[in-house]
């Protein structure tokens, strides 16, 4: 089976068009705290919205404030200009700018024909016995809204079936990610990001089959040789593989990441308690390590980054921080000293969604790699 579709990172509307042609709904998701399982249980196609290759967000800039990040502006731009052909948007309050996308989309829809389904759910910033019930109640509201939208009843059995599918995809992505531990891996960091981004372009069933095809052929792929350093990349939402390509072109093979569009979104399996299926989903999405918005997960996130450096034999970390990113902007202050204490080289670079500073990144990445080479 040809699996090259996994490496087409451009945003595609084909899957949503095909889904909607069957009389079904396709909805855009904003942020990692909107569970895809609930949408599949309603026979709705969930499309994680991203900003890949947006070069002009001028229309969105009339709606977003000057301190909005360019990632959020680009997503709104794609919503406004028709890059996405969807029946609506479901967002969580992952950060202030995710909420602003929702606010503006809702207002624009209300001022227009009101035909789109626009909803936001609240995700607590702590995961404990007090916050689980609140988040579960938010997901219950989402279920009721989707049932009203589609006419499809969401049952525990449908939720468990959707969880099983997502867990299968998670396990396959983790298997592929393990290949990056090799001295000469058969997949680059650029291609790994393309592979995880591909999940936003197709239904999970198709994604699973393509992942299986890749794994079946993995031993036939040529190992990557000649790299000068092994790099881990962390930081703000990164949905442009070209960014990693710049680093890898300078000899820094990206072998690990902590990115919400990267392998972190495919963490451990979601374990279902048959007595409380929705509660299991709520607990999983609040407890998994994906985003520093969670106020009780900072130490765990730092531990994960350090463990990944050790497990994947990374020589250093490039911390890419989106301008005006409130979550990852603050995390740098907390993490920098910890990495220094651990003796892990760190390069912090600021960026925008558009690849306007590719030249600067190339120079700084090459200098960082040269520094690592001298230390080694």
N, C-alpha and C positions, 0 to 999 in steps of 0.2 A: 504493500500500500504506500502510495506517495504521501509523505508527511511534510512536504515543503510549505504547505499552508501555515504551518506553525511559525514560520519565520517571515511571514508577511505582517509587518508591524503597523502598516497604515490602517487607519480607521476604516472599517467596511460597514456599509449599511445593508449588505446582501442578506445576512441572516435575519435581520429584523424585517426586511421586506418580505422574505419568504414566509416568515412566521405570521405576519399580519395578513398575507394573501390567503391564509387558511381561516381568516376570520378571528384570529386570536390576537391578544395584546402583547406589545413589547414596551417595556418601561426602562428608562435610564436610571441608574443607581449612582448616587454620589456619596462617597466615603465607605470605609470598610466595615461600618457597623450596621449595614443594611443586609440582613441575611438572604442570600440568593435562594436558599432552600424553600422559603415561604412562597417565592414567586413561582418556582417550578411546581410546587404543590397546587398552585392556582392555574397551572398551564399558561403562565405568563413568562415570556422570555426576559430575563434580567440582563441588562447591558450596562456594565460598569463604564461610566462615562470618563473620558480622558481628553487630553489636549494635544496629542501627538501631531507634530508638524504644523501647528497653527502659527502663521507668520503675520497675521493682521487681525487684531482684536479691537479695532477702532469702534465697531458698533457696540460691543460690550462695555467699552470704556465710558460710554455715555451713561451707563447704568451703575457701574461699580466705582467705588471711591478710589482716590489716588493711592491709598495705602493697601489696596487689594493686591494679592499676589497675581502674577501673570498666569499662573496655572488656572486659577479660578476664573479669571477674565476670559481665557481661551475656551474653557468649557462652556461658559455662557455664550460666547461668540458662536461656537459650533451649534448650540441649541437655536440661536437666533437665525443663523444663515442656512439652516437646513442640512448641515453635514450629518446630523442625526435625524432620522425619520422615525420618531417614536410616538407612543400614545401618551407619554407623560414622564414625570420625574418623581422619584422618591429619594429624598435626601435624609441624612442624619446630621445632627449638629456636631460633626466631627471637629470643626474649627469655625472660627467666625466667618471666614470667607465661603465655606461650604454652605453656611446658613444664608449668606448674601446671594448665592446662586439661587437658592430656593426662594428667597424673598422676591427677587426680581422676576424669576420665572412665573411665580404666582401672580404678581401684579400685572405683568405683561399679558398673561393668559386672561385675567379678569377684564382687562381693558380691551382685549380682542374678542374672539368668539367664544371663549370659555370652554373650548372643546377638549383641552388637555387635562389629564389627571395629575395634579401637583400636590405632593404631600411631604411632610417632614415628620420624622420620629426623633424623640429625645433619647440620647444614649448617655447615661451617667459617666462621670469621670473617675469613679471608684467602682471596684467590684467586690461587693460584700453582701451580707445577708439583708441589708437595708435597701441596696440598690437593685438587686435581682428582681424583686417584685415589681418595681417601677418600670424597669426595662421590659419585663414580660408583659406588663399592661400596655406599653407602647406597641409591642409586637402584636398583641391581641387587637388593638385598634387597626393596625396595618392589615391583619387578616380580614377583619370585617370590611374594611374599605375595598380590598381586592375581591372579596366575594361579591360585594355590591357592583363592582366594576365589571366583573366577568360572568357572574351568575354561577360560578363554580364553587362548590363547597370544599373547604380545606379541612381535611380530616387528619387525625394522628397518623393513620396509615400512609396517606399521601406525603406527609411531612417526613416520615421515616424512610420512605422510598427515595425522596429527594436528598435526604442526608446521606443515604448509602451511595448515591451517585456522586455527590460532592466529595465524600470520603475517598471514593475510588480515584477521582481526579487528583485529590491531595496526595494520596499515596504514590501515584505515578510521577507527579512532579518532584516529590521528595526523592524518589529513586533516581531520577535524572540529575537532581542537584547533587547527589552523592558522587556522581561521576566527576565532579569538579575537584574532588580531593586528590585525584591522581596527580603525579608529578607532571605528566603530559596529558591533560584531559582531552576528551573528544568533543567538548562543547565550550565555546568561549563565553565570557560574561555577556557580550553583546547578544549572542544567539540565545542565551538563557533568558535574558529580559524579553527578547522577541517572543520566546516560547510562552512565557507567563502572560504577556500582553495578549497573545492569541486567544486566551480564554474569554476576552471581552468581545471577540468577533464572531462567536459561534455558540450553538447550544452545547451543553455539557456532554451529551452523548457523542457528538462528533469529536469534541476535544479529547475525550477518553480514547477513542479509536486511533486518533493521530498520535497521541502520547505512546500508546502501545506499539505503534508502527516504528516510532523513533527508537524506543528501547530495543526492539527486535533487531534493529540495524546498527545499534550503537557500536558494537565491536568491529563493524566494517568501516567506521569513520576514521579518518586520519588523525592521529594524536597531534595536539598543538605543541610545537617546539619553538625554541628561540626566544622565549620571553625573558625579560631582564628582571622582573620582580612580580610577585604575586600580591594582588591588591584586593582589599575588601572595600566596597562602596556603600555608604550609609547616608541617610538624610531625607530631605523633603521628597514629596511625590515626584518620581522620575519615570516618565512614560515615553522617553525618546532614546532609543538604543544608540543613536548617533553619538550621544554624549559619552557612552562607554566605549564606543569605537574610537573616539579621539584618544582616550587613555590607552587603549590596547594598541593603537597604531604607534605609540611611543614605547611599547615594550612592557606595559603594565597589564598583565593578564588578570582580569577580574574574576576571582575564584569564589567570592562570597559576597553577599549583600544583606542589608537590612533596609528594604524599601517596600512601601505598601503595594506597589505594582510588581514586586519581585517575588522571590520564593517565600517570603514571610507570610504572604496571603494564603499559602498552602501548608500551613503548619499541621500540628497533630490532628488526629481524627476526632470528629465530634462524637462523643459517646452518649447514646440516648438512654434515658431512663424511661421505660415504657409507661410508668405511672405519671410522668410529667414531661411529655415530649417537647412542648414549647418552652418549658422551663429549662430544659437541657440546652436548647438552642440559645436561649438568652444568656445562660451562664457561660457557654462556650465563647460567644462573641464578645462578652465583657472581659473574659479572662485571658484570651489569646494575646500574645505579644505581637503587635503590628505597629502601633502608633504611640508616640510619647504624649498624646493628649490624656492618656490615663495617668492620673496623679499618683497612683499607688504602684506603678509598674516601672519606675525609673531605675531602681537597682537591678530588677530582673532584666530590663532592656540592656543595661550596661554589662551584666553578666553574660547575656546572650551574645553581645558583640564580641566580648573578649574570648568566650568559648569558641565562637566561629573563627576568629583569627587563629586560635590554636588548632582547631580541628581541620581547617582547610589550609594550614601552613601559610597563612598570609604574612607578608613582610611589612605591611603597613595599611593604613586606612585613609581613604579620601572621603571627607565629610562634605557633601555638596548641600548647600543651604539655599533654598529659594528666597529671593528678596521678599521681605515682609511675611515670611513664614513664621507664624507665632509659635507653633508646636516645636518644630525642629530648630528654630532660632534660639529658643531658650535651652533646649537640651544640650547644645554645644557647651554651654557654661558648666553644666553638671558633669558632662562626660570627659571633657578635655583633661582635667587633672587626673581622673581615674586612669585614662590611657597612658598618661605620662608616668604615673606610678607603676604601671605594668610594663613600661619600657616599649610601648607600641608606637611607632612613628605615625604622626597624624598630619594631614594636609587639609585645611579648611578652605573651601572656595565658595563664593557666592555666585548665583546664576539666575537667569530668567528662563521662562519656558522656551522662548525663541533661542535658537543656537547662535546668537549674535556674538558671544564671547568665546567661540570655539578656539580661536587663535591663542587667547590668553590661557585657556584651559590646557592647551597642548604644551605651552611653554612651562607652566607651573607643574603639570604632571610629569614632564620630562625631567625637570629639576628635582622633583621629589624622588623619582625613580633613581636618578644619579646619586642622590644622597643615601638612599637605601643600599645601593650597590657598594658604596664606600664603607658603610657600616658593616655590611655582611663580609 
